Amino acid sequence: MIRTKNRACTGKRRHDSRDEAVEHRARLLARGAVRLAVYPCRRRACGGWHVGHLPKPRTTR
């Protein structure tokens, strides 16, 4: 798990609904972004949705 130290919303665009976040993700993907996910914010004060990068896949040795 990635620890954010109370920075969960800092620097992220807030969307009022999941649908708005999905539309924003689609626009980013069309411009060349990769591995993006839509997720609800963990902070109760925010209550919105965000778009963020997925973690890099783990490699086995």
BARO-838317 format. One line per 4 residues: number of its first residue (from 1); their letters; for each residue x, y negated, z of N, C-alpha, C. Coordinates in Angstrom, 2 decimals, always signed. Example, Ala and Ser with C-alpha at 12.3 -4.5 7.8 and 13.67 -1.06 7.14 Angstrom:
2
1 = AS = +13.19:+5.69:+7.80:+12.30:+4.50:+7.80:+13.20:+3.30:+7.80 | +12.85:+2.25:+7.08:+13.67:+1.06:+7.14:+12.90:-0.03:+7.87
***
This chain:
61
1 = MIRT = +0.84:+1.18:+0.00:+0.00:+0.00:+0.00:+0.88:-1.24:+0.00 | +0.49:-2.24:-0.77:+1.22:-3.49:-0.82:+0.68:-4.42:+0.25 | +1.54:-4.95:+1.05:+1.12:-5.87:+2.11:+1.15:-7.30:+1.59 | +0.10:-8.05:+1.85:+0.01:-9.41:+1.32:+0.22:-10.48:+2.39
5 = KNRA = +0.28:-10.12:+3.65:+0.50:-11.07:+4.74:-0.43:-12.28:+4.66 | -1.73:-12.02:+4.61:-2.76:-13.07:+4.57:-2.67:-13.93:+3.32 | -2.10:-13.41:+2.24:-2.01:-14.16:+0.99:-2.89:-13.52:-0.07 | -3.91:-12.82:+0.32:-4.70:-12.05:-0.63:-5.27:-12.90:-1.76
9 = CTGK = -5.66:-14.13:-1.51:-6.28:-14.96:-2.54:-5.35:-16.04:-3.08 | -4.21:-16.23:-2.47:-3.32:-17.30:-2.88:-2.86:-17.10:-4.31 | -3.11:-18.07:-5.16:-2.67:-18.03:-6.54:-3.52:-17.17:-7.46 | -4.64:-16.68:-6.98:-5.49:-15.84:-7.81:-6.78:-16.59:-8.15
13 = RRHD = -7.28:-16.34:-9.35:-8.53:-16.94:-9.77:-9.69:-16.15:-9.17 | -10.62:-16.85:-8.54:-11.78:-16.22:-7.92:-12.94:-16.21:-8.90 | -13.62:-15.07:-8.98:-14.81:-14.94:-9.82:-15.99:-14.65:-8.90 | -17.13:-15.27:-9.20:-18.32:-15.10:-8.36:-18.95:-13.72:-8.49
17 = SRDE = -18.76:-13.07:-9.64:-19.38:-11.76:-9.83:-18.38:-10.82:-10.51 | -18.69:-9.54:-10.43:-17.85:-8.53:-11.08:-17.88:-8.73:-12.59 | -19.04:-9.07:-13.13:-19.17:-9.27:-14.57:-18.25:-10.40:-15.08 | -18.17:-11.49:-14.32:-17.27:-12.59:-14.71:-15.83:-12.12:-14.71
21 = AVEH = -15.45:-11.34:-13.71:-14.08:-10.84:-13.62:-13.78:-9.87:-14.77 | -14.76:-9.04:-15.13:-14.57:-8.10:-16.24:-14.38:-8.87:-17.55 | -15.14:-9.94:-17.75:-14.99:-10.76:-18.95:-13.61:-11.42:-18.99 | -13.15:-11.91:-17.85:-11.83:-12.53:-17.78:-10.74:-11.49:-18.08
25 = RARL = -10.89:-10.30:-17.55:-9.94:-9.21:-17.82:-9.89:-8.91:-19.31 | -11.04:-8.87:-19.96:-11.10:-8.59:-21.39:-10.36:-9.66:-22.19 | -10.52:-10.93:-21.80:-9.80:-12.01:-22.49:-8.29:-11.87:-22.29 | -7.86:-11.51:-21.10:-6.44:-11.34:-20.83:-5.87:-10.17:-21.64
29 = LARG = -6.62:-9.07:-21.71:-6.17:-7.92:-22.48:-6.08:-8.26:-23.97 | -7.00:-9.07:-24.46:-6.98:-9.47:-25.87:-5.75:-10.32:-26.18 | -5.23:-11.03:-25.16:-4.04:-11.86:-25.35:-2.75:-11.09:-25.10 | -2.86:-9.79:-24.83:-1.65:-8.98:-24.69:-1.31:-8.49:-23.30
33 = AVRL = -2.09:-8.82:-22.31:-1.82:-8.33:-20.96:-2.07:-6.82:-20.92 | -1.41:-6.15:-19.99:-1.58:-4.70:-19.86:-1.81:-4.32:-18.41 | -2.48:-3.18:-18.21:-2.67:-2.57:-16.90:-3.30:-3.52:-15.87 | -4.45:-4.07:-16.21:-5.16:-4.96:-15.30:-6.39:-4.27:-14.73
37 = AVYP = -6.73:-4.62:-13.50:-7.89:-4.04:-12.84:-8.73:-5.15:-12.23 | -10.01:-4.92:-12.12:-10.94:-5.82:-11.45:-11.25:-5.22:-10.09 | -11.19:-6.06:-9.04:-11.42:-5.54:-7.69:-12.05:-6.61:-6.80 | -12.84:-6.18:-5.81:-13.43:-7.15:-4.87:-12.36:-7.61:-3.88
41 = CRRR = -12.45:-8.86:-3.49:-11.49:-9.41:-2.54:-11.72:-8.81:-1.16 | -10.66:-8.55:-0.46:-10.75:-7.99:+0.90:-11.13:-9.04:+1.94 | -10.85:-10.30:+1.64:-11.14:-11.36:+2.60:-12.61:-11.70:+2.60 | -13.22:-11.65:+3.74:-14.65:-11.98:+3.85:-14.92:-13.42:+3.48
45 = ACGG = -13.99:-14.31:+3.81:-14.18:-15.73:+3.53:-14.25:-16.00:+2.03 | -13.58:-15.19:+1.24:-13.58:-15.36:-0.22:-14.84:-14.77:-0.80 | -15.06:-13.49:-0.58:-16.25:-12.82:-1.06:-16.36:-12.71:-2.58 | -15.27:-13.00:-3.29:-15.30:-12.97:-4.74:-14.63:-11.75:-5.32
49 = WHVG = -14.38:-11.81:-6.61:-13.72:-10.75:-7.36:-12.45:-11.31:-7.98 | -11.43:-10.47:-8.13:-10.16:-10.87:-8.71:-9.76:-9.89:-9.80 | -8.81:-10.34:-10.64:-8.20:-9.49:-11.66:-6.72:-9.42:-11.32 | -6.19:-8.22:-11.25:-4.78:-8.07:-10.91:-4.15:-6.89:-11.61
53 = HLPK = -2.84:-6.86:-11.52:-2.09:-5.76:-12.15:-2.22:-4.49:-11.34 | -2.27:-3.37:-12.04:-2.24:-2.07:-11.40:-0.81:-1.77:-10.99 | -0.62:-0.96:-9.96:+0.75:-0.58:-9.59:+1.39:+0.24:-10.71 | +2.70:+0.16:-10.79:+3.42:+0.93:-11.78:+3.27:+2.42:-11.45
57 = PRTT = +3.17:+3.26:-12.47:+3.05:+4.69:-12.19:+4.31:+5.23:-11.51 | +4.10:+6.14:-10.59:+5.24:+6.75:-9.91:+5.91:+7.75:-10.83 | +7.20:+7.79:-10.75:+7.94:+8.78:-11.54:+8.49:+9.84:-10.61 | +8.53:+11.05:-11.07:+9.08:+12.13:-10.27:+10.51:+12.40:-10.71
61 = R = +11.31:+12.78:-9.78:+12.71:+13.06:-10.09:+12.95:+14.50:-10.30
***
